[in-house]
Amino acid sequence: MSITSLAFAVFCVVAILVYRNLPPPYRTSWLFAASIGFLLTWAWDLAAVLLVVATVNFFLGRWLGVATNRRRFLLWTGIGFNVAVLVALKYNGFYVPALTSLLERMGVQTGEGGLKLLVPVGLSFITVQMISYLVDIHNKILKPEPHWLDFALYVVYFPKLLSGPVERARMILPKFKQPVPLDAAAVERNTWLIVTGLVRKLILADTLLSIIPADIFLHPESFVGQELAVYLLAYTFVIYNDFAGYTSIVRGVSGFFGIELTNNFKLPYFSRSFTEFWDRWHVSLSHWLRDYIFFPVSRALKKKIPNRENIVHLVVPPIVTMLVSGMWHGLGWGFLVWGGLHGLYLIFERLTMLRGPRRLPDEWPKWRQVVSALVVFGLAAMAWIPFRMNLATGWQYLVRMLSLDAWRMPRLWLVQAVITGTREVSSWREFGIPDMRVFLMLIPALWLDWNQHRWKSETFFMDWPAWAKGLFLAIVVLTILLLSFGETSAPFVYQGF
Amino acid sequence: MARVPQHTKSALTVILSFFFFFIIIAICCECVARTSWVEKISSYRSVGNHDYQFEIKWFRLEDYVKQNGGVDVIILGSSLVNTGIDPDVMVEAFFEQTGVKLRIFNFGVEGLTVAPNSINAGILVERYHPALLIYVTEMREFVAGSGLEAETPFLADSWLRYEHGDFNMTGWLIDHSAALQHYLPYRNWMRADFLDTQPHHLKRSKDTTASGYEHDNKIGQNIDAIPDPNNPDDAENFAAYQNFQIDPRRLNNLKSILDLRQNGGPTILVVEMPVYPTFYVFVGGEAVHKQFQQTLSGFVKANGGSFLPAETCNDIPLEGRSNRWHLNYIGAPIFSKCLGQQLSILADQQNSDFVHLNIGSSK
């Protein structure tokens, strides 16, 4: 069940109405049942795997909570278990072909197309949540959850199941037990979060994604420089609006249950430094990485090299953290390079900060803020290249995009020739004019971001007069309806992680 | 009286404003779309069907009927009809023989076999009441599974299902909204291939005459070469047709076209397209073709239709073909003239001039 489908909307309305009318003691059971129901619409074996993961971590957590010795061993067993499940199921592309051929050589039938393993959606998100749960218990900042049902709900809670946000147990478990009362302001806010999410996903991300030619990420050599640049710009906005849209929708839905989820995106493309970028992009994961990778690595280094001015302190924690971030997205060289690039950006930034007094971006002169934001945006956009395509193709893409030879002057005379009927063209690309539809779609995308930035509110519509809200809603619904006639559809990009 | 809380009032205002603006915007778009100005700048309309050529024909026929007060003869079939029959030439030929000016429309649509065309035929007859329906066919479309790739999305279309009597909201909306019909040609504006395919669609729309004929400029090569199973270019056709058998389901489709003549419906004429004889090598030779003709002729006649075999109008030069099956701009007028003359003979036999008596569209 896709979260932008009508079926999901009906499912949510029923789940919320029942939840709100149930006596509080039964609400957790209902939410758990609804989440399992949602999971079953994907695959029954997925539900089974997640319940096993939940149960193992539940008992490991309890064991860790009462253990007085061998706690470290227990913690690493738990981490090992969760990573093993992730590697076994998510990264099976690495070993399944070899395993299939081995089994076949041993005479074991693996079925048509070889061995196929289940790929549980959202497993990467669940794995990091389970690890932080065990680490927090080990570090005695969290007591183990005594009730299996509450813990299992933490694992399978449907609004955050597919692509997060990555919620810490210590933050969300109390919310399950004591949800926020739903007043009129909360209803309106949640509604606008959902509307904003739908705008980002259905109007902005899906449309931009459809505009990008599929083969540009496979054969960049057949595109001219300006096309590569414009479609990379489009992809940069696709991935942001897709994921931010998803997060906004699920936060809105979760809000109706009185359970607030973390805001994952705080206008990342307005960041003026990479430190700021990672405080705004996929916030729940980047904060997790900061707390469970960056800080522990820094602390470990500090024990070995007490001098904080040592270059190792500047280089190792960010690069390790960003490489782990890359690996979390997938075991591929492209993701590693993406993480590595961001690690390098952070290192460079930390090195430049050594040179002068440390000032926050808000204290910088305006021009520097603008220039820095553009540089950060440009470098972040270029880092999406290895994220999106294999390394060799990505390199080709980058080199071609940056090479002046690959840029062509727009052939405006051809436009005139076509209008006057003296020439026919078989493809729009013969004109050498960048795809204007990308710029057309960037106008509403930037308008939305700019207003959220300007009013410092993701639901700035709430301050509008009623008629303006009605008009905006009418335009949104009409646009979605008209777009639905197009023969395109796109799954959420981050659902693959 | 209890006072309505402020937030409830505010929510209500938003909801009411939403409906108000939604309706106002929809009405404004609808009004603008129905002006002659829009018609002038964007004559290309669509019902959202997967087959854009079907849409060209659908609206061209609608305009044709508006302009001519009705249609007497509708010619239905695949791309063979689209590029192979020029109704204007047929009209002239028929006029020369009978002195009667028929209103003939070519509703040939690429890729559509007898299966989807049986549905098209029903819709067109119900809507326009032609006096004569010509179904042009050939052997390939009686092979089970042929043309499925075009048929499946075509038949799944909401609007077509609505037209066929299966009520659905989308179909109703498209059928009744001029604004939507003007938007739908551009519905895929966000697709990567739109900028390349749309000019092509527009060109084909422009190239299609008011009576539905689209000329083909290509002159075919090696049409007379005997197909060779070892030649990779021919292998696909051998694989598809070498064990030629008529699929009974396709005959049933043809029967539903023939059944349209009942209860005062049109005369049905089934015409076999004169494909180039080397094609018959794929199906097993001329004997297999003859067998097919016999079966088809018997079937058509048994169900009250008339049948015109391929050899009736087979005087087409080699350069009049764009490939073994399709006629080009040289062949189409020759075939169309012959068909017009044959029509006059049929009219004579049936003691009818095929003029549709009801003026205008019935729907």
Contacts between the chains, C-beta under 8 A, distances in Angstrom:
chain1	res1	chain2	res2	distance
A	184	B	5	7.5
A	184	B	7	3.5
A	184	B	8	7.3
A	184	B	11	7.3
A	185	B	7	7.3
A	187	B	11	7.9
A	188	B	7	7.5
A	188	B	11	7.2
A	206	B	190	7.9
A	207	B	190	4.5
A	210	B	190	4.3
A	210	B	191	5.3
A	210	B	192	6.5
A	211	B	190	5.6
A	211	B	191	7.6
A	211	B	192	6.1
A	212	B	192	6.2
A	213	B	192	4.1
A	213	B	193	7.6
A	214	B	192	6.6
A	425	B	199	7.6
A	426	B	196	7.4
A	427	B	195	7.8
A	427	B	196	4.8
A	428	B	195	3.5
A	428	B	196	5.5
A	428	B	199	7.7
A	429	B	195	7.9
A	429	B	196	7.6
A	435	B	195	7.3
A	437	B	189	7.2
A	437	B	190	6.8
A	466	B	10	5.7
A	466	B	13	3.7
A	466	B	14	4.9
A	466	B	17	5.8
A	467	B	13	7.3
A	467	B	17	4.6
A	469	B	14	4.7
A	469	B	17	6.9
A	469	B	18	7.8
A	470	B	13	7.4
A	470	B	14	5.2
A	470	B	15	7.3
A	470	B	16	7.0
A	470	B	17	2.3
A	470	B	18	4.2
A	470	B	19	7.8
A	470	B	20	6.7
A	470	B	21	5.5
A	471	B	17	6.5
A	471	B	18	7.9
A	471	B	21	4.6
A	473	B	14	7.2
A	473	B	17	8.0
A	473	B	18	4.5
A	473	B	21	8.0
A	474	B	17	7.8
A	474	B	18	5.3
A	474	B	19	7.9
A	474	B	21	3.8
A	474	B	22	4.1
A	474	B	25	6.0
A	475	B	21	7.7
A	475	B	25	7.5
A	477	B	18	7.6
A	477	B	22	6.5
A	478	B	22	6.7
A	478	B	25	6.1
A	478	B	26	7.5
A	482	B	183	6.3
A	482	B	187	7.5
A	483	B	190	7.2
A	485	B	48	5.7
A	485	B	180	7.9
A	485	B	183	7.6
A	485	B	184	6.2
A	485	B	187	4.2
A	486	B	187	5.0
A	486	B	188	5.1
A	486	B	189	7.4
A	486	B	190	5.9
A	486	B	191	6.8
A	487	B	50	7.5
A	487	B	187	7.5
A	487	B	188	5.7
A	487	B	191	7.1
A	488	B	188	7.2
A	488	B	190	6.5
A	488	B	191	5.9
